[in-house]
Amino acid sequence: MLDPRSEIYPSIEYRPIQPSDLEVLEKIHLALFPIRYEREFFLNVVNGHGIISWGAVDTSRSDEGRDELIGFVTTRMIAAKDSEIEDLFRYNNSHKDLTLIYILTLGVVDSYRNLGIASSLVREVIKHAASVSNCRGVYLHVISYNQLAINFYKKMLFKLARRLPMFYYIRGQHYDSYLFVYYVNGGRTPCSPLGFLKMLVAKFWSKEEKSIPRWSRCKESTTLLASQNNNKRIISGEDTRSHV
């Protein structure tokens, strides 16, 4: 690992996570997160079974660890219509075919923090999302008390889409969640004048919706919507959400 006293700036490279990363990936997750992930999750990550991931390695190391993970991000691509923010894309006539990328876990080992590695990993996700023509955004959840994560995603220009009351249930206590979105390929917050108007028209003609949701705050830079989803998250060994 990097010596904090060293003045040599490491040379960081990014690559897909591979089967040989399994042991280190598990070890870092255990060290960083208050959640115990099932072995199946890690196997899916390293084998690319339904999960798209990137790893960061320090190629300036002279020992055998020059290809050892020192950071990672794991994601999953889902249909927009199956997501918790499907209503943000109803103004688009082709919304049934749209996809989104959901960030599952993001982490950097302690000795490599504050070097821009997490930012670079998220940029890899955004770049990939932008390369998929029908993808409209990258999104994730952050527990309400994790101010460092909240500030990080705001700095990365993610938009605050809504607050989900009592979304997490951890060790017998409920916590709210913030949902952040980074729009790509023409995706945009419905609070833009055109997007907002189209969404209202779509909702007016929708047979599934009988009323328009209340908007507690609506700005182009920071949009906070009333929650329209009753999903909750109980943090257990099988949960793969790291932003807590």
ABEGO torsion letter per residue (X at the ends): XBBAABABBBBBBBBBBBAAAAAAAAAAAAAABABBBBAAAAAAAAAGBGBBBBBBBBAABABAAAABBABBBBBBBBBAAABAAAAAAAABAAAAABBBBBBABBBBBAAABGAGAAAAAAAAAAAAAAABAABAEBBBBBBAABAAAAAAAAAAGBBBABBBBGABBBGGBBBBBBBBBBBBGGBBBAABAAAAAAAAAAAAABAABABBBBBABBBAABBBBBBABABBBBBBAABABABX
